[in-house]
C-alpha cells in the first residue's frame, strides 16, 4: 500500500496500524537496539514510485521502519512524505549486487545502496525478526 502520510489523518494511521501493527514501545526499541534504518540512497524503483521521485531535484533517499507485522519504507517527494507499507508475509528482500538490497511487495519495488556495514546489519535484523516471528509452517510440524 503506497500512501501519502504528510498529514495526520486517523483513517490512514489506522490502515497502516492494521496492516503492519503499532510502533514498538520504547522498551522494545531498546531491546532490538533500534527499529529504524540509516539513510538509504535509492538506486532504482518501480514506475509508480519513480514517477513520484522525479517531481523534484533532491537526492532520492528513504528510510525503513520496523513494526511488529511488517516494515514501512518512507521517502519524500516535493514537500510530501510517502510510505510503502509492506507486511512481512508480502515482503521479499533480495541482495542482488554486493552493495544493493531490493525490497519488493507485489508490483512495487525499491532498490537501495548498501555501502556501509550498518545498513547490512539493519537488513539482517529485519530478516531475523521476520523469521523469528513468522507463523508456524506446516513443514515445521
C-alpha positions in Angstrom: 0.0 0.0 0.0 1.6 3.3 -1.2 0.1 6.2 0.8 0.8 9.9 1.5 1.5 10.3 5.2 2.3 14.0 5.2 -0.8 14.9 7.1 -2.2 13.5 10.3 -5.2 11.5 9.1 -6.6 9.0 11.6 -8.1 6.8 8.8 -4.7 6.4 7.2 -2.9 5.8 10.5 -5.5 3.1 11.3 -5.0 1.4 7.9 -1.2 1.4 8.5 -1.6 0.0 12.1 -3.9 -2.7 10.9 -1.5 -3.7 8.1 1.8 -3.8 9.9 1.0 -3.3 13.6 1.5 -0.4 16.0 5.0 1.1 16.5 7.3 -0.7 19.0 7.3 0.6 22.6 10.4 2.3 23.9 11.4 -0.8 25.8 11.1 -3.0 22.7 13.1 -0.5 20.6 15.9 -0.6 23.2 15.8 -4.4 23.3 16.0 -4.6 19.5 18.8 -1.9 19.5 16.8 0.3 17.2 14.0 -0.1 14.8 14.9 2.5 12.2 17.4 2.3 9.3 20.1 4.8 8.5 19.6 7.0 5.4 19.3 4.7 2.4 20.1 6.0 -1.1 17.6 4.8 -3.7 19.2 3.4 -6.9 16.0 2.3 -8.8 12.3 1.9 -8.2 9.1 0.7 -9.8 7.4 3.0 -12.2 4.8 4.5 -9.8 7.4 5.3 -7.2 9.7 6.6 -9.8 7.0 9.0 -11.1 6.8 10.5 -7.6 10.6 10.8 -7.1 11.2 12.6 -10.4 8.9 15.5 -9.4 11.8 17.3 -7.6 15.6 17.5 -8.0 16.5 16.4 -4.5 18.6 13.3 -3.7 16.4 10.2 -3.7 16.7 8.8 -0.2 14.5 6.7 2.0 14.4 5.1 5.4 12.8 1.9 6.8 10.9 1.5 10.0 10.3 -1.9 11.5 6.9 -2.8 13.0 5.5 -5.9 14.6 4.0 -7.3 11.5 5.9 -5.6 8.7 8.0 -2.6 7.6 7.3 0.9 6.3 9.6 2.4 3.6 9.3 6.2 3.8 10.5 8.7 1.2 9.9 12.3 0.3 8.9 14.0 -2.9 8.5 17.7 -3.2 7.1 18.6 0.2 5.1 15.4 0.7 6.1 12.2 2.6 5.1 8.8 1.2 5.1 5.4 2.8 5.2 2.0 1.2 3.6 -0.3 3.8 4.8 -3.9 3.5 3.5 -6.7 5.8 6.1 -9.5 6.4 4.1 -12.1 4.5 4.4 -9.9 1.4 7.9 -8.8 1.9 10.6 -10.1 -0.4 14.1 -8.9 0.4 16.9 -9.6 -2.0 20.6 -8.9 -2.1 21.4 -8.7 -5.8 24.7 -6.9 -6.1 27.2 -6.9 -3.2 26.2 -3.4 -2.3 22.5 -3.3 -3.1 19.3 -4.5 -1.5 16.0 -4.9 -3.3 12.7 -4.5 -1.3 9.7 -6.0 -3.1 6.0 -6.0 -2.4 3.7 -7.2 -5.2 4.4 -4.9 -8.1 6.2 -2.2 -6.0 10.0 -2.3 -5.5 12.8 -0.1 -4.2 16.5 -0.9 -4.6 18.8 0.8 -2.2 22.6 1.2 -2.0 24.2 -0.6 1.0 27.7 0.8 1.2 28.1 0.9 5.0 28.2 -2.1 7.4 25.3 -0.6 9.5 23.0 -1.0 6.5 23.9 -4.7 6.1 23.3 -5.2 9.9 19.9 -3.5 9.7 18.6 -5.7 6.8 19.9 -8.8 8.6 17.9 -7.6 11.7 14.8 -7.3 9.5 15.2 -10.9 8.1 15.9 -12.3 11.6 12.9 -10.6 13.1 10.7 -11.8 10.2 11.8 -15.4 10.6 11.6 -15.4 14.4 8.0 -14.0 14.4 6.6 -15.9 11.4 3.6 -18.1 12.0 4.3 -21.8 12.2 4.6 -23.5 8.8 3.3 -26.9 8.0 6.8 -28.2 7.3 7.9 -27.3 10.8 5.4 -29.6 12.5 
